[in-house]
Amino acid sequence: MSDQLVNTGWLAQHLDDPAVRIIDATWFMPSSGRNARAEHEAAHIPAAVFFDIDEISDKATTLPHMLPDPASFASAVRKLGLGGNHRIVAYDNNGMLASARAWWMLRAMGHNNVAVLDGGLAKWQREGRPVENKTVTPQPSHFHAHLDYSLVRNFEQVKANIGTHEAQVIDARSAGRFAGTEAEPRPGLKSGHIPGSLNIHYSDVLTPEGTLRSAEQLKKLFAEHHVNLHQPVWTSCGSGVTAAIVLLALDTAGAGQTALYDGSWAEWGSREGAPVDRGPA
């Protein structure tokens, strides 16, 4: 077990631990035709509550699942029974992507005692571990949230970075979307990428079995893409979800200064005055 990752064996041994809380952060693109909440209700890890990244978001913006203000975040997670003294384990059923997003959200709100279940629900079920369809009724808990600005980047900061080169920016979208040769799934967005950014598809940080690659494998991957782990690295993607799994990989590889551009391409591709480059990385 690491600070940011736990395996299925560890979680199985701690299902009844009163200091541990489990959240199902499964999320699917609207075009997928899948309903994450319905799938949670049909089968979830025992005692897991549903952590809806679309619902626990900033309602004052049209951008998808943006980080809410600390007071709203604290109110939402208290109702889920998540307390400041709990070890929170996030999992999902879509490749660890949304659980990494939930992991980042909790850390950004000042709760560092949070980890992602390596391999998610798919690995848990492959191993024949228990699931249930019982409705979980959590007891409200105390959670104090405060925004850790070091983990979050906004449009102005990313735009300024094009000139200052303060940080390396990794775009987790596909090579086609990065190059501008593949259409964006959200209508009305420009095609291409943030000037100066690097392209590492989020799937590259995962094994074929759907677990996170080892620290040594990740170090090699980032080195191959000319990422300096000793310098600041910011991640971006379509809407701030797959950027989180790359952020998790960076932290696992030992990167010391990482942050996530919350608006990602949903914001950048829609903003007037946002410069765009096209072509391969």
Buried (B, 14 or more C-beta within 10 A) or exposed (E): EEEBBBBBEBBBEBBEEEEBBBBBBBBBBEEEEBEBBEBBBEBBBBBBBBBBBEEBBBEEEEBBBBBBBBEBBBBBBBBBBBBBEBBBBBBBBBBBBBBBBBBBBBBBBBBEBBBBBBBBBBBBBEEEBEEEEEEBEBEEBEBEBEBBEEBBBEBEBBBEBBEEEBBBBBBBBBBEBBBBBEEBBBEEBBBBBBBBBBBBBBBBBBEEEBBBBEBEBBBEBBEEEEBEBEEBBBBBBBBBBBBBBBBBBBBBBEBEBBBBBBBBBBBBBBBEEBEBBEEEE
